[in-house]
Amino acid sequence: MVSSRFLNLKVSFSNLILLRKPSLHSHSPLSLLHKCLSSLCNNENLFSSPSLTPPTPKKVPYRHSAHGVVWEDPYHWMSNTKDPDLSSYLNQENSYTEAFMADTKKLQQKVLSEMKSRMPPKISSPPERWGPWLYYQCMPEGKEYPVLYRRLKRGGNSWMETVAKYVGADTERPEKLLDWNEIAEQFGYVHVGTCRASPDHNFLAYTLDTTGSENFMLHIKDLRTGLILPKVWVDGVVSLAWAKDSQTLFYTVSDETQRPYKVFCTMLGSDAADVAPIFTESDPSYCVDITSTKDGKYITVNSNSRTSSEVYVIDANNPQERLRRVRKRLAGTQYFVEHHYGYFYILTDTPSEENNYLIDGGYYLARCKAENIESAKWQDLILPGEDVSFIDMDIFEGHLVLFLDKGGSSMICSIRMPIDINYKHPVNLDDLNPWYFPLPSNLCSVAPCSNHDFMTAVYRVVLSSPVMPDAIIDYDMSKQKFSFVHQDEVVGVTEDNTRSTSFFDMDAQNVLDDTHNGQHLQNLERAQSWKDLSEAFHCEMKEIKSHDGVQVPLTILCSRDAQQKGQSPGILFGYGAYGETLDKSWCADRLSLLDRGWVVAFADVRGGGGRSSSWHKAGVGLNKLNSVHDFVACGKYLIDEGYIDKDQLGAIGLSAGGLLVGAAINMYPDLFRAAVLKVPFLDICNTLLDPSLPLTMLDHDEFGDPRIKHQFDFLRSYSPYDNILSGVCYPSMLVTASFLDSRVGIWEAAKWVATVRDKQGAGCSNSVLLKTNMIGGHFGEGGRFSQCEEVAFEYAFLMKAMGITESEAYSKEAVSYPDEFSLFIAIASSSATLRIEVTWLL
């Protein structure tokens, strides 16, 4: 299960290699351009420093060639990060950006102060139980990073607590396991990738990057002594899994392109240098991830490409046994495995020999007996039903949990286990009497917590929406009831602006009609209530018609005043790649824009997630232009319907989302007033032609393989870097990058900025900025306060680019929020990903 919350991010194949985060059309994108005698040519008058001159990088003649096509690339030299001229140039760009933004210093400090005021001085996560221990994280007062703690559960009768009392140990005192702040103080940078406690709770294995290069080193800490074990430090480790004996550790190692491709097994106390690999994936389009089944009975070795998968299993009680393959890989199909009392349950889109006509290309649930798995026949078990898609699953001793999508809305349900083994034909989900977890709104996102205890009947999630601060909810699957564990408070908002309603008052009709909860509502605990900010802020979802008639979800968020006034400044977020859902959960930082009358919108374009697998497939490869047209359609809708002023629309794209925004700007440069491109993937054709770069071979399935001529032609037709227009004023742009980024090379942002300046009109280029983090990687650097500084800088840039003066930016007093903001608001407060997210105990 994958969750982006503070404690619960499962750093696995999907997180580690899909974050380039970043349409077959008969016409070239350039043929679709509007005439752009752009009104943006007077942008320069909006800025107070027109005399500033941006740096001019050197040009070195260089020619690319492929399929008989030759093209010039005078900034190709920037791909050599060891060239001293590159570092010098980037430092010049940073100085220029600082000078350009100097007149916004007070505004930046004001916005930063607002963001910090929403953070409590000290915050702590609700504890999660595993065995006799309660694990939790705490953010110490004034610190950037969290600390991982545990303590023995009070009132328990475990042997561990009995021994602790016998020797006089303090069972109430928290035990500090890992302090990110200490690591950051030592190295200046910290990124913990994966963190897993051993089954006996005596050891903590974790991976650590102290440079930003995402080259993680394995560390194992003896929690009884507090010492790091010697001889087990291994470079390039990605994923981890413990065997049942708590002495045997499996881990994956990456190659020179950062592709995890080998699995090793080591015994504590052995010399890691002498360990031989037990599995090697030779196909460069596949990555290897290792984990364990929820019940701990098996270790699974998962070899995955973007579109295909193959799984091997090892008996966790006998870690020296050979790997057994579940099923041979089949091009274009995927499967994922869990175990439950002698059966492997398999979520797959593999065509079924007997029931292929029922599956229609989506995921369904199958199973087979664990014994003789290599020859076992899969039994088709559960079909999702009409207009429903299976997204993910989790499994427990007494229940199966399924994550679903119905018409673009997230749903979760549980089914009692074991499932009747006598089914001769697959059944529809509703035939098994599932309990659909009540959700407060169809705008609500759901992120699972760790849920590491196989024996529990309680499933914990984090619910959030653009107007609802994160709420941690426990769903009791046996009693079919739910209870609140914690919800972030927004105490500083007046009672008129904060709504506290029972579950049944919030979108009750939607719940009854769309999630089949009518039969269960009478069993729920009516004393609970949800709190949101819908009295102060308006949030709605629209379906926008794209270029080919497909309806694209657009979520619109604004203050009630802005809703009534219309014609506001605003920003449109987009991503649209890898089947990843655009994050629309609660973010306290946005209040600094919303309180100033801005509209914030989210375009769930094709290529992203949130719907069936067909939504992703409709925006990949030769269908990629669908993503761009969807994004443009959403931007035009916001202007045409009066939500956003036609001269005050901004766009934000992160990583592969930068490809989306960059391509949209090339096609419609007059649509946007400003854009923020964060570690953007822009030079896609040249990058995908270079197999030595990280992610290139993996990304051929997502974006296309330019070694194939017709795919090369299509990539060249919309590649943002290869289609920059000449003589046209582009929007004001803030392009951020990281020098040590291993996913998207620093040169992609630098080449884009230099070429845009080359080709723009003489009066336009000053407002295109490049800001490089010289020590961080793809995810930046710094903790909660540092990331707030980055966001405050971006917001100040957008305000300046929109022509909003400092007095106008201050004109509306921001709503006062509490000092008692709790953990998840603080952590989710940055629009950038805070790299203290880890997996533990999974």
TAFEN-V898015 format. One record per residue. N is the residue number from 0. RES is the residue in three letters. SS is DSSP state (helix for helix, strand for strand, loop for the rest). BURIAL is b if it has 24 or more other C-alpha atoms within 12 Angstrom, else e. Layout:
[[N & RES & SS & BURIAL] [N & RES & SS & BURIAL]]
This chain:
[[0 & MET & loop & b] [1 & VAL & loop & b] [2 & SER & loop & b] [3 & SER & loop & b] [4 & ARG & loop & b] [5 & PHE & loop & b] [6 & LEU & loop & b] [7 & ASN & loop & b] [8 & LEU & loop & b] [9 & LYS & loop & b] [10 & VAL & loop & b] [11 & SER & loop & b] [12 & PHE & helix & b] [13 & SER & helix & b] [14 & ASN & helix & b] [15 & LEU & helix & b] [16 & ILE & helix & b] [17 & LEU & loop & b] [18 & LEU & loop & b] [19 & ARG & loop & b] [20 & LYS & loop & b] [21 & PRO & loop & b] [22 & SER & loop & b] [23 & LEU & loop & b] [24 & HIS & loop & b] [25 & SER & loop & e] [26 & HIS & loop & e] [27 & SER & loop & e] [28 & PRO & helix & b] [29 & LEU & helix & b] [30 & SER & helix & e] [31 & LEU & helix & e] [32 & LEU & loop & b] [33 & HIS & loop & e] [34 & LYS & loop & e] [35 & CYS & loop & b] [36 & LEU & loop & e] [37 & SER & loop & b] [38 & SER & helix & e] [39 & LEU & helix & b] [40 & CYS & helix & b] [41 & ASN & helix & b] [42 & ASN & helix & b] [43 & GLU & helix & b] [44 & ASN & helix & e] [45 & LEU & helix & b] [46 & PHE & loop & b] [47 & SER & loop & e] [48 & SER & loop & e] [49 & PRO & loop & e] [50 & SER & loop & e] [51 & LEU & loop & b] [52 & THR & loop & e] [53 & PRO & loop & b] [54 & PRO & loop & b] [55 & THR & loop & b] [56 & PRO & loop & b] [57 & LYS & loop & e] [58 & LYS & loop & e] [59 & VAL & loop & e] [60 & PRO & loop & e] [61 & TYR & loop & e] [62 & ARG & strand & e] [63 & HIS & strand & e] [64 & SER & strand & e] [65 & ALA & strand & e] [66 & HIS & loop & e] [67 & GLY & loop & e] [68 & VAL & strand & e] [69 & VAL & strand & e] [70 & TRP & strand & e] [71 & GLU & strand & e] [72 & ASP & loop & b] [73 & PRO & loop & e] [74 & TYR & loop & b] [75 & HIS & helix & b] [76 & TRP & helix & b] [77 & MET & helix & b] [78 & SER & helix & b] [79 & ASN & loop & e] [80 & THR & loop & b] [81 & LYS & loop & e] [82 & ASP & loop & e] [83 & PRO & helix & e] [84 & ASP & helix & e] [85 & LEU & helix & b] [86 & SER & helix & b] [87 & SER & helix & e] [88 & TYR & helix & b] [89 & LEU & helix & b] [90 & ASN & helix & b] [91 & GLN & helix & b] [92 & GLU & helix & b] [93 & ASN & helix & b] [94 & SER & helix & e] [95 & TYR & helix & b] [96 & THR & helix & b] [97 & GLU & helix & b] [98 & ALA & helix & b] [99 & PHE & helix & b] [100 & MET & loop & b] [101 & ALA & helix & e] [102 & ASP & helix & e] [103 & THR & helix & b] [104 & LYS & helix & e] [105 & LYS & helix & e] [106 & LEU & helix & b] [107 & GLN & helix & b] [108 & GLN & helix & b] [109 & LYS & helix & b] [110 & VAL & helix & b] [111 & LEU & helix & b] [112 & SER & helix & e] [113 & GLU & helix & b] [114 & MET & helix & b] [115 & LYS & helix & b] [116 & SER & helix & b] [117 & ARG & loop & b] [118 & MET & loop & b] [119 & PRO & loop & b] [120 & PRO & loop & b] [121 & LYS & loop & b] [122 & ILE & strand & b] [123 & SER & strand & b] [124 & SER & loop & b] [125 & PRO & loop & b] [126 & PRO & loop & b] [127 & GLU & strand & b] [128 & ARG & strand & b] [129 & TRP & strand & b] [130 & GLY & loop & b] [131 & PRO & loop & b] [132 & TRP & strand & b] [133 & LEU & strand & b] [134 & TYR & strand & b] [135 & TYR & strand & b] [136 & GLN & strand & b] [137 & CYS & strand & b] [138 & MET & strand & b] [139 & PRO & loop & b] [140 & GLU & loop & e] [141 & GLY & loop & e] [142 & LYS & loop & b] [143 & GLU & loop & b] [144 & TYR & loop & b] [145 & PRO & loop & b] [146 & VAL & strand & b] [147 & LEU & strand & b] [148 & TYR & strand & b] [149 & ARG & strand & b] [150 & ARG & strand & b] [151 & LEU & strand & b] [152 & LYS & loop & b] [153 & ARG & loop & e] [154 & GLY & loop & e] [155 & GLY & loop & e] [156 & ASN & loop & e] [157 & SER & loop & e] [158 & TRP & helix & e] [159 & MET & helix & e] [160 & GLU & helix & b] [161 & THR & helix & e] [162 & VAL & helix & e] [163 & ALA & helix & e] [164 & LYS & helix & e] [165 & TYR & helix & e] [166 & VAL & loop & e] [167 & GLY & loop & e] [168 & ALA & loop & e] [169 & ASP & loop & e] [170 & THR & loop & b] [171 & GLU & loop & e] [172 & ARG & loop & e] [173 & PRO & loop & e] [174 & GLU & strand & b] [175 & LYS & strand & b] [176 & LEU & strand & b] [177 & LEU & strand & b] [178 & ASP & strand & b] [179 & TRP & helix & b] [180 & ASN & helix & b] [181 & GLU & helix & e] [182 & ILE & helix & e] [183 & ALA & helix & b] [184 & GLU & helix & e] [185 & GLN & helix & e] [186 & PHE & helix & e] [187 & GLY & loop & e] [188 & TYR & loop & b] [189 & VAL & loop & b] [190 & HIS & strand & b] [191 & VAL & strand & b] [192 & GLY & strand & b] [193 & THR & strand & b] [194 & CYS & strand & b] [195 & ARG & strand & b] [196 & ALA & strand & b] [197 & SER & loop & b] [198 & PRO & loop & b] [199 & ASP & loop & b] [200 & HIS & loop & b] [201 & ASN & loop & b] [202 & PHE & strand & b] [203 & LEU & strand & b] [204 & ALA & strand & b] [205 & TYR & strand & b] [206 & THR & strand & b] [207 & LEU & strand & b] [208 & ASP & strand & b] [209 & THR & loop & b] [210 & THR & loop & b] [211 & GLY & loop & b] [212 & SER & loop & b] [213 & GLU & loop & b] [214 & ASN & loop & b] [215 & PHE & loop & b] [216 & MET & strand & b] [217 & LEU & strand & b] [218 & HIS & strand & b] [219 & ILE & strand & b] [220 & LYS & strand & b] [221 & ASP & strand & b] [222 & LEU & loop & e] [223 & ARG & loop & e] [224 & THR & loop & e] [225 & GLY & loop & e] [226 & LEU & strand & e] [227 & ILE & strand & e] [228 & LEU & loop & b] [229 & PRO & loop & e] [230 & LYS & loop & e] [231 & VAL & loop & b] [232 & TRP & loop & b] [233 & VAL & loop & b] [234 & ASP & strand & b] [235 & GLY & loop & b] [236 & VAL & strand & b] [237 & VAL & strand & b] [238 & SER & strand & b] [239 & LEU & strand & b] [240 & ALA & strand & b] [241 & TRP & strand & b] [242 & ALA & loop & b] [243 & LYS & loop & b] [244 & ASP & loop & b] [245 & SER & loop & b] [246 & GLN & loop & b] [247 & THR & strand & b] [248 & LEU & strand & b] [249 & PHE & strand & b] [250 & TYR & strand & b] [251 & THR & strand & b] [252 & VAL & strand & b] [253 & SER & strand & b] [254 & ASP & loop & b] [255 & GLU & loop & e] [256 & THR & loop & b] [257 & GLN & loop & b] [258 & ARG & loop & b] [259 & PRO & strand & b] [260 & TYR & strand & b] [261 & LYS & strand & b] [262 & VAL & strand & b] [263 & PHE & strand & b] [264 & CYS & strand & b] [265 & THR & strand & b] [266 & MET & strand & b] [267 & LEU & loop & b] [268 & GLY & loop & e] [269 & SER & loop & e] [270 & ASP & loop & e] [271 & ALA & helix & b] [272 & ALA & helix & e] [273 & ASP & helix & e] [274 & VAL & loop & e] [275 & ALA & loop & e] [276 & PRO & strand & e] [277 & ILE & strand & b] [278 & PHE & strand & b] [279 & THR & strand & b] [280 & GLU & loop & b] [281 & SER & loop & e] [282 & ASP & loop & e] [283 & PRO & loop & b] [284 & SER & loop & b] [285 & TYR & loop & b] [286 & CYS & strand & b] [287 & VAL & strand & b] [288 & ASP & strand & b] [289 & ILE & strand & b] [290 & THR & strand & b] [291 & SER & strand & b] [292 & THR & loop & b] [293 & LYS & loop & b] [294 & ASP & loop & b] [295 & GLY & loop & b] [296 & LYS & loop & b] [297 & TYR & strand & b] [298 & ILE & strand & b] [299 & THR & strand & b] [300 & VAL & strand & b] [301 & ASN & strand & b] [302 & SER & strand & b] [303 & ASN & strand & b] [304 & SER & loop & b] [305 & ARG & loop & b] [306 & THR & loop & b] [307 & SER & loop & b] [308 & SER & strand & b] [309 & GLU & strand & b] [310 & VAL & strand & b] [311 & TYR & strand & b] [312 & VAL & strand & b] [313 & ILE & strand & b] [314 & ASP & strand & b] [315 & ALA & loop & b] [316 & ASN & loop & e] [317 & ASN & loop & e] [318 & PRO & loop & b] [319 & GLN & loop & e] [320 & GLU & loop & e] [321 & ARG & loop & e] [322 & LEU & loop & b] [323 & ARG & strand & b] [324 & ARG & strand & b] [325 & VAL & strand & b] [326 & ARG & strand & b] [327 & LYS & loop & e] [328 & ARG & loop & b] [329 & LEU & loop & e] [330 & ALA & loop & e] [331 & GLY & loop & e] [332 & THR & loop & b] [333 & GLN & loop & b] [334 & TYR & strand & b] [335 & PHE & strand & b] [336 & VAL & strand & b] [337 & GLU & strand & b] [338 & HIS & strand & b] [339 & HIS & strand & b] [340 & TYR & loop & b] [341 & GLY & loop & e] [342 & TYR & strand & b] [343 & PHE & strand & b] [344 & TYR & strand & b] [345 & ILE & strand & b] [346 & LEU & strand & b] [347 & THR & strand & b] [348 & ASP & loop & b] [349 & THR & loop & b] [350 & PRO & loop & b] [351 & SER & loop & b] [352 & GLU & loop & e] [353 & GLU & loop & e] [354 & ASN & loop & b] [355 & ASN & helix & e] [356 & TYR & helix & e] [357 & LEU & helix & b] [358 & ILE & helix & b] [359 & ASP & loop & e] [360 & GLY & loop & b] [361 & GLY & loop & b] [362 & TYR & loop & b] [363 & TYR & strand & b] [364 & LEU & strand & b] [365 & ALA & strand & b] [366 & ARG & strand & b] [367 & CYS & strand & b] [368 & LYS & strand & b] [369 & ALA & loop & b] [370 & GLU & loop & e] [371 & ASN & loop & e] [372 & ILE & loop & b] [373 & GLU & loop & e] [374 & SER & loop & e] [375 & ALA & loop & e] [376 & LYS & loop & e] [377 & TRP & loop & b] [378 & GLN & strand & b] [379 & ASP & strand & b] [380 & LEU & strand & b] [381 & ILE & strand & b] [382 & LEU & strand & b] [383 & PRO & loop & b] [384 & GLY & loop & b] [385 & GLU & loop & e] [386 & ASP & loop & e] [387 & VAL & strand & b] [388 & SER & strand & b] [389 & PHE & strand & b] [390 & ILE & strand & b] [391 & ASP & strand & b] [392 & MET & strand & b] [393 & ASP & strand & b] [394 & ILE & strand & b] [395 & PHE & loop & b] [396 & GLU & loop & b] [397 & GLY & loop & b] [398 & HIS & strand & b] [399 & LEU & strand & b] [400 & VAL & strand & b] [401 & LEU & strand & b] [402 & PHE & strand & b] [403 & LEU & strand & b] [404 & ASP & strand & b] [405 & LYS & strand & b] [406 & GLY & loop & e] [407 & GLY & loop & b] [408 & SER & strand & b] [409 & SER & strand & b] [410 & MET & strand & b] [411 & ILE & strand & b] [412 & CYS & strand & b] [413 & SER & strand & b] [414 & ILE & strand & b] [415 & ARG & strand & b] [416 & MET & loop & b] [417 & PRO & loop & e] [418 & ILE & loop & b] [419 & ASP & loop & e] [420 & ILE & loop & e] [421 & ASN & loop & e] [422 & TYR & loop & e] [423 & LYS & loop & e] [424 & HIS & loop & e] [425 & PRO & loop & b] [426 & VAL & strand & b] [427 & ASN & strand & b] [428 & LEU & helix & b] [429 & ASP & helix & e] [430 & ASP & helix & e] [431 & LEU & helix & b] [432 & ASN & loop & e] [433 & PRO & loop & b] [434 & TRP & strand & b] [435 & TYR & strand & b] [436 & PHE & loop & b] [437 & PRO & loop & b] [438 & LEU & loop & b] [439 & PRO & loop & b] [440 & SER & loop & b] [441 & ASN & loop & b] [442 & LEU & loop & b] [443 & CYS & loop & b] [444 & SER & strand & b] [445 & VAL & strand & b] [446 & ALA & strand & b] [447 & PRO & strand & b] [448 & CYS & loop & b] [449 & SER & loop & b] [450 & ASN & loop & b] [451 & HIS & loop & b] [452 & ASP & loop & b] [453 & PHE & loop & b] [454 & MET & loop & e] [455 & THR & loop & b] [456 & ALA & loop & b] [457 & VAL & strand & b] [458 & TYR & strand & b] [459 & ARG & strand & b] [460 & VAL & strand & b] [461 & VAL & strand & b] [462 & LEU & strand & b] [463 & SER & strand & b] [464 & SER & strand & b] [465 & PRO & loop & b] [466 & VAL & loop & b] [467 & MET & strand & b] [468 & PRO & strand & b] [469 & ASP & strand & b] [470 & ALA & strand & b] [471 & ILE & strand & b] [472 & ILE & strand & b] [473 & ASP & strand & b] [474 & TYR & strand & b] [475 & ASP & strand & b] [476 & MET & loop & b] [477 & SER & loop & b] [478 & LYS & loop & e] [479 & GLN & loop & b] [480 & LYS & strand & b] [481 & PHE & strand & b] [482 & SER & strand & b] [483 & PHE & strand & b] [484 & VAL & strand & b] [485 & HIS & strand & b] [486 & GLN & strand & b] [487 & ASP & loop & b] [488 & GLU & loop & b] [489 & VAL & loop & b] [490 & VAL & loop & b] [491 & GLY & loop & e] [492 & VAL & loop & b] [493 & THR & loop & e] [494 & GLU & loop & e] [495 & ASP & loop & e] [496 & ASN & loop & b] [497 & THR & loop & b] [498 & ARG & strand & b] [499 & SER & strand & b] [500 & THR & strand & e] [501 & SER & strand & e] [502 & PHE & helix & b] [503 & PHE & helix & b] [504 & ASP & helix & e] [505 & MET & loop & b] [506 & ASP & loop & e] [507 & ALA & helix & e] [508 & GLN & helix & e] [509 & ASN & helix & e] [510 & VAL & helix & b] [511 & LEU & helix & b] [512 & ASP & helix & e] [513 & ASP & helix & b] [514 & THR & loop & b] [515 & HIS & loop & b] [516 & ASN & loop & b] [517 & GLY & loop & e] [518 & GLN & loop & e] [519 & HIS & loop & b] [520 & LEU & helix & b] [521 & GLN & helix & e] [522 & ASN & helix & e] [523 & LEU & loop & b] [524 & GLU & loop & e] [525 & ARG & loop & e] [526 & ALA & loop & e] [527 & GLN & loop & e] [528 & SER & strand & b] [529 & TRP & strand & b] [530 & LYS & strand & b] [531 & ASP & strand & b] [532 & LEU & loop & b] [533 & SER & loop & b] [534 & GLU & loop & e] [535 & ALA & loop & b] [536 & PHE & strand & b] [537 & HIS & strand & b] [538 & CYS & strand & b] [539 & GLU & strand & b] [540 & MET & strand & b] [541 & LYS & strand & b] [542 & GLU & strand & b] [543 & ILE & strand & b] [544 & LYS & strand & b] [545 & SER & loop & b] [546 & HIS & loop & e] [547 & ASP & loop & e] [548 & GLY & loop & e] [549 & VAL & loop & e] [550 & GLN & strand & b] [551 & VAL & strand & b] [552 & PRO & strand & b] [553 & LEU & strand & b] [554 & THR & strand & b] [555 & ILE & strand & b] [556 & LEU & strand & b] [557 & CYS & strand & b] [558 & SER & strand & b] [559 & ARG & helix & b] [560 & ASP & helix & e] [561 & ALA & helix & b] [562 & GLN & helix & b] [563 & GLN & helix & e] [564 & LYS & helix & e] [565 & GLY & loop & b] [566 & GLN & loop & b] [567 & SER & strand & b] [568 & PRO & strand & b] [569 & GLY & strand & b] [570 & ILE & strand & b] [571 & LEU & strand & b] [572 & PHE & strand & b] [573 & GLY & strand & b] [574 & TYR & loop & b] [575 & GLY & loop & b] [576 & ALA & loop & b] [577 & TYR & loop & b] [578 & GLY & loop & b] [579 & GLU & loop & b] [580 & THR & loop & b] [581 & LEU & loop & b] [582 & ASP & loop & b] [583 & LYS & loop & b] [584 & SER & loop & b] [585 & TRP & loop & b] [586 & CYS & loop & b] [587 & ALA & helix & b] [588 & ASP & helix & b] [589 & ARG & helix & b] [590 & LEU & helix & b] [591 & SER & helix & b] [592 & LEU & helix & b] [593 & LEU & helix & b] [594 & ASP & loop & b] [595 & ARG & loop & b] [596 & GLY & loop & b] [597 & TRP & loop & b] [598 & VAL & strand & b] [599 & VAL & strand & b] [600 & ALA & strand & b] [601 & PHE & strand & b] [602 & ALA & strand & b] [603 & ASP & strand & b] [604 & VAL & loop & b] [605 & ARG & loop & b] [606 & GLY & loop & b] [607 & GLY & loop & b] [608 & GLY & loop & b] [609 & GLY & loop & b] [610 & ARG & loop & b] [611 & SER & loop & b] [612 & SER & helix & b] [613 & SER & helix & b] [614 & TRP & helix & b] [615 & HIS & helix & b] [616 & LYS & helix & b] [617 & ALA & loop & b] [618 & GLY & loop & b] [619 & VAL & loop & b] [620 & GLY & helix & b] [621 & LEU & helix & b] [622 & ASN & helix & b] [623 & LYS & loop & b] [624 & LEU & helix & b] [625 & ASN & helix & b] [626 & SER & helix & b] [627 & VAL & helix & b] [628 & HIS & helix & b] [629 & ASP & helix & b] [630 & PHE & helix & b] [631 & VAL & helix & b] [632 & ALA & helix & b] [633 & CYS & helix & b] [634 & GLY & helix & b] [635 & LYS & helix & b] [636 & TYR & helix & b] [637 & LEU & helix & b] [638 & ILE & helix & b] [639 & ASP & helix & e] [640 & GLU & loop & e] [641 & GLY & loop & b] [642 & TYR & loop & b] [643 & ILE & strand & b] [644 & ASP & strand & b] [645 & LYS & strand & b] [646 & ASP & strand & b] [647 & GLN & strand & b] [648 & LEU & strand & b] [649 & GLY & strand & b] [650 & ALA & strand & b] [651 & ILE & strand & b] [652 & GLY & strand & b] [653 & LEU & strand & b] [654 & SER & loop & b] [655 & ALA & helix & b] [656 & GLY & helix & b] [657 & GLY & helix & b] [658 & LEU & helix & b] [659 & LEU & helix & b] [660 & VAL & helix & b] [661 & GLY & helix & b] [662 & ALA & helix & b] [663 & ALA & helix & b] [664 & ILE & helix & b] [665 & ASN & helix & b] [666 & MET & helix & b] [667 & TYR & loop & b] [668 & PRO & loop & b] [669 & ASP & loop & b] [670 & LEU & loop & b] [671 & PHE & loop & b] [672 & ARG & loop & b] [673 & ALA & strand & b] [674 & ALA & strand & b] [675 & VAL & strand & b] [676 & LEU & strand & b] [677 & LYS & strand & b] [678 & VAL & loop & b] [679 & PRO & loop & b] [680 & PHE & loop & b] [681 & LEU & loop & b] [682 & ASP & loop & b] [683 & ILE & helix & b] [684 & CYS & helix & b] [685 & ASN & helix & b] [686 & THR & helix & b] [687 & LEU & helix & b] [688 & LEU & loop & b] [689 & ASP & loop & b] [690 & PRO & loop & e] [691 & SER & loop & e] [692 & LEU & loop & b] [693 & PRO & loop & b] [694 & LEU & loop & b] [695 & THR & helix & b] [696 & MET & helix & b] [697 & LEU & helix & b] [698 & ASP & helix & b] [699 & HIS & helix & b] [700 & ASP & helix & b] [701 & GLU & helix & b] [702 & PHE & helix & b] [703 & GLY & loop & b] [704 & ASP & loop & b] [705 & PRO & loop & b] [706 & ARG & loop & b] [707 & ILE & loop & e] [708 & LYS & helix & e] [709 & HIS & helix & e] [710 & GLN & helix & b] [711 & PHE & helix & b] [712 & ASP & helix & b] [713 & PHE & helix & b] [714 & LEU & helix & b] [715 & ARG & helix & b] [716 & SER & helix & b] [717 & TYR & helix & b] [718 & SER & loop & b] [719 & PRO & helix & b] [720 & TYR & helix & b] [721 & ASP & helix & b] [722 & ASN & helix & b] [723 & ILE & loop & b] [724 & LEU & loop & b] [725 & SER & loop & e] [726 & GLY & loop & e] [727 & VAL & loop & b] [728 & CYS & loop & b] [729 & TYR & loop & b] [730 & PRO & loop & b] [731 & SER & strand & b] [732 & MET & strand & b] [733 & LEU & strand & b] [734 & VAL & strand & b] [735 & THR & strand & b] [736 & ALA & strand & b] [737 & SER & strand & b] [738 & PHE & loop & b] [739 & LEU & loop & b] [740 & ASP & loop & b] [741 & SER & loop & b] [742 & ARG & loop & b] [743 & VAL & loop & b] [744 & GLY & loop & b] [745 & ILE & helix & b] [746 & TRP & helix & b] [747 & GLU & helix & b] [748 & ALA & helix & b] [749 & ALA & helix & b] [750 & LYS & helix & b] [751 & TRP & helix & b] [752 & VAL & helix & b] [753 & ALA & helix & b] [754 & THR & helix & b] [755 & VAL & helix & b] [756 & ARG & helix & b] [757 & ASP & helix & b] [758 & LYS & helix & b] [759 & GLN & loop & b] [760 & GLY & loop & b] [761 & ALA & loop & e] [762 & GLY & loop & b] [763 & CYS & loop & b] [764 & SER & helix & b] [765 & ASN & helix & b] [766 & SER & helix & b] [767 & VAL & strand & b] [768 & LEU & strand & b] [769 & LEU & strand & b] [770 & LYS & strand & b] [771 & THR & strand & b] [772 & ASN & strand & b] [773 & MET & loop & b] [774 & ILE & loop & b] [775 & GLY & loop & b] [776 & GLY & strand & b] [777 & HIS & loop & b] [778 & PHE & loop & b] [779 & GLY & strand & b] [780 & GLU & loop & b] [781 & GLY & loop & b] [782 & GLY & loop & b] [783 & ARG & helix & b] [784 & PHE & helix & b] [785 & SER & helix & b] [786 & GLN & helix & b] [787 & CYS & helix & b] [788 & GLU & helix & b] [789 & GLU & helix & b] [790 & VAL & helix & b] [791 & ALA & helix & b] [792 & PHE & helix & b] [793 & GLU & helix & b] [794 & TYR & helix & b] [795 & ALA & helix & b] [796 & PHE & helix & b] [797 & LEU & helix & b] [798 & MET & helix & b] [799 & LYS & helix & b] [800 & ALA & helix & b] [801 & MET & loop & b] [802 & GLY & loop & b] [803 & ILE & loop & b] [804 & THR & loop & e] [805 & GLU & helix & b] [806 & SER & helix & e] [807 & GLU & helix & e] [808 & ALA & helix & b] [809 & TYR & loop & b] [810 & SER & loop & e] [811 & LYS & loop & e] [812 & GLU & loop & e] [813 & ALA & loop & b] [814 & VAL & loop & b] [815 & SER & loop & b] [816 & TYR & loop & b] [817 & PRO & loop & b] [818 & ASP & loop & b] [819 & GLU & loop & b] [820 & PHE & loop & b] [821 & SER & loop & b] [822 & LEU & helix & b] [823 & PHE & helix & b] [824 & ILE & helix & b] [825 & ALA & helix & b] [826 & ILE & helix & b] [827 & ALA & loop & b] [828 & SER & loop & b] [829 & SER & loop & b] [830 & SER & loop & b] [831 & ALA & loop & b] [832 & THR & loop & b] [833 & LEU & loop & b] [834 & ARG & loop & b] [835 & ILE & loop & b] [836 & GLU & loop & b] [837 & VAL & loop & b] [838 & THR & loop & b] [839 & TRP & loop & b] [840 & LEU & loop & b] [841 & LEU & loop & b]]
